[in-house]
């Protein structure tokens, strides 16, 4: 079942301010349904992305797109964002988990190499925790510990 949550950011800096209660997009977490053993055998492989339209709309042609590893996907989390730029939040999440980004080259249907850059090997609950910490501002004091697979206070 998809975890859904509505997130509104209260502490604004200039440039992030939008009108009250403007739905500004979705941050989603996906799991690949690929039957490629290189992908299906990978525990905690998740795509973290953002969309300004509905997530269903965004993923409907997943199996034809190297962005989605040429396979259908299932939605594990869909955060509806208000008063926050989804692209900003996605960028921060990608930075937090940069060292566990999937390093994989896919060949697309035209035979071109394609590096899908939004896939990370990180547990879902840790992604959810990072989203909450970004929204509260606590993320500033934390970093991702790859060995423990969780966010830890910066030493």
C-alpha positions in Angstrom: 0.0 0.0 0.0 1.3 3.4 -0.9 2.3 5.7 1.9 0.8 9.1 1.2 1.5 12.2 3.1 0.8 15.8 2.7 3.9 18.0 3.4 3.8 21.7 3.8 6.9 23.7 4.5 6.6 26.5 7.0 10.1 28.0 7.4 10.5 29.9 4.1 13.5 31.4 2.6 13.1 33.9 -0.3 12.7 32.0 -3.6 10.8 29.1 -1.9 7.7 31.1 -1.0 4.6 30.2 -2.9 1.0 31.3 -2.3 -0.8 29.7 0.6 -1.6 26.0 0.1 -0.5 25.8 -3.5 0.0 22.1 -4.5 3.4 22.2 -5.9 4.0 18.6 -7.0 4.8 15.2 -5.8 7.9 13.4 -4.5 7.6 9.7 -5.2 9.5 6.6 -4.3 9.2 3.7 -6.7 10.4 0.1 -6.8 11.2 -1.6 -10.1 9.3 -4.7 -11.1 12.1 -5.6 -13.5 12.8 -9.3 -14.0 16.4 -8.6 -14.9 18.3 -10.4 -12.1 20.8 -7.5 -11.8 17.9 -5.3 -10.8 15.5 -7.6 -9.1 18.2 -9.1 -6.9 19.0 -5.7 -5.5 17.5 -5.2 -2.0 16.3 -1.6 -1.2 16.6 -0.3 -4.8 14.4 2.7 -5.1 13.8 5.5 -7.5 13.3 9.0 -5.9 11.8 11.4 -8.3 9.4 14.3 -8.6 6.5 15.1 -10.7 4.2 18.1 -11.2 1.5 15.9 -12.6 0.1 12.8 -10.9 2.6 10.0 -10.4 0.4 7.5 -12.3 0.6 9.8 -15.3 4.3 10.1 -14.9 5.0 6.3 -14.8 2.5 5.0 -17.3 5.1 4.2 -20.0 7.8 3.1 -17.5 8.5 -0.2 -19.3 9.6 1.7 -22.4 11.8 4.1 -20.6 15.4 3.7 -19.5 14.7 6.2 -16.7 12.6 3.5 -15.2 15.0 0.7 -16.1 12.8 -0.4 -19.0 10.4 -2.1 -16.7 7.1 -1.4 -14.9 7.3 0.1 -11.4 5.2 0.1 -8.3 4.7 3.3 -6.2 5.7 2.9 -2.6 5.3 6.5 -1.5 3.7 9.6 -2.9 4.1 12.8 -1.1 1.9 15.7 -2.1 3.8 18.8 -1.6 2.4 22.2 -0.8 4.3 25.5 -0.7 7.5 23.7 -1.6 9.2 23.2 -4.9 9.3 19.4 -5.6 12.4 19.8 -7.6 14.2 21.4 -4.6 13.2 18.6 -2.3 14.2 15.9 -4.9 17.6 17.6 -5.3 18.2 17.6 -1.6 17.2 13.9 -1.3 19.5 13.0 -4.1 22.3 14.9 -2.3 21.6 13.1 1.0 21.8 9.7 -0.7 24.5 10.5 -3.3 26.9 7.8 -2.2 24.4 5.0 -2.7 23.2 6.1 -6.1 22.9 3.1 -8.4 25.8 2.9 -10.8 24.3 1.2 -13.8 24.2 1.9 -17.5 21.1 0.9 -19.4 20.8 0.7 -23.1 17.7 2.4 -24.4 15.6 1.2 -27.3 17.6 3.3 -29.8 20.8 1.6 -28.6 22.1 4.5 -26.7 23.7 4.3 -23.3 21.7 5.8 -20.6 22.6 6.3 -16.9 19.5 6.4 -14.8 20.5 8.8 -12.1 17.5 8.7 -9.7 17.9 5.2 -8.4 19.4 4.6 -4.9 20.1 1.6 -2.8 18.5 2.7 0.5 15.7 1.4 2.7 12.3 3.0 2.1 11.9 4.0 5.8 15.2 5.9 5.6 13.9 7.8 2.5 10.8 8.6 4.5 12.8 9.7 7.4 15.0 12.0 5.2 11.9 13.6 3.7 10.6 14.4 7.2 14.0 15.7 8.3 14.3 17.9 5.3 10.8 19.4 5.9 11.6 20.0 9.6 15.1 21.3 8.9 16.8 18.7 11.0 18.6 17.2 8.0 21.2 19.9 8.3 22.7 18.1 11.4 22.4 14.6 9.8 24.1 12.6 7.1 23.5 9.2 5.6 25.6 6.4 7.0 25.9 3.7 4.4 27.0 0.9 6.7 24.1 1.5 9.1 21.7 2.4 6.3 20.3 5.2 8.3 20.6 8.9 8.9 23.0 9.7 11.8 23.9 12.9 13.5 27.0 14.5 12.0 30.0 13.9 14.2 
